[in-house]
C-alpha cells in the first residue's frame, strides 16, 4: 500500500512538472517604442511578424480589408499631448491603430478601439480619423514588419511602416508654438528670464530676429564669458544682413572660445565669417 501511495505521489509530481507551460520565443515579437516629440512623446505598441517566404500584401494581408497592423494583440498608439493627423485634432490619449492596405495606397485608421485583433471586431463609428497615404515600393525587402518614427522635426514627424518591399508614412503634427510662446511670455515676467533659450527658439522658427538679437544681448550681459551666446548673436545678425555687427560679435566669440580652449567654436566662427565674405 505504501509503495502504491509513493508511486501515485511521484506520478503526480512528474505530471505537475511536465505540465508547466513551455517558454519559447514569440513568433512575432512585441515591440514598444517611445519617441520624444514636440513637448511630450508618442508611444507605440505592436508585434512584428516575419515574411518567412510568404507573399504578404494581397495574400497574407488581403487588400481592402482591415488589418490589425501587426500580429498577436492589437496595435496601439498613445499621444502624451494633442496631435493633428489628416487635419483632425486628436486629444492626448491611447488609441488603436489599424490599416486597410491596397496596392497603391493605404487607409490608416486611428480608432477609439484599443482591442481590435480581427476585422470582425472593428467598428467604423469608433474612428477618430481616417487618412489615405501613398504606398511606395522599396528596392529591397524587409523581413520583419517594422514601424518607426522618422523625419522628426520640432512639430512634425512621420509614423513609417515597412514590410516586404512596401513603405508607407503617416504624417503627424503638434502645436508647440502656442505653448512655447505662452511660456516665454510668462517667464519673461519673472526674475530668471530665459533670454538665450527664447532667442534660440525665435531663430530656429523664423520669428522676430530683432527680438532674438535683443534677447541674446541680454543673455550675454548675464554671462559675459559665454562664447556660444556671442556666436549665436553673430548668426542672428548675419541673418539680418548686418555683416559688420555680425563679424564683431563673432570675433568676440572667438576671443572667448580661445580663452576657454574650445576649438570647436573657434572653427564655427571662422566658418561663419567665411560665409559672409
Secondary structure, 3 states (H helix, E strand, C coil): CHHHHHHHHHHHHHHHHHCCCCCCCCCCCEEEEEEEECCEEEEEEEECCECCCCCCECCCECCCCEECCCCCCCCEEEECCCEEECCEEECCEEEEEEEEECCCEEEEEEECCCCCCCHHHCCHHHEEEEEEEECEEEEEEEEEEEEEEECCCCCEEEEEEEEEEEEEEEEEECCCHHHHHHHHHHHCCCCCCCHHHHHHHHHHCCCCHHHHHHHHHHHHHHCCCCHHHHHHHHHHHHHCCCHHHHHHHHHHHHHHHHHCCCHHHHHHHHHHHHHCC
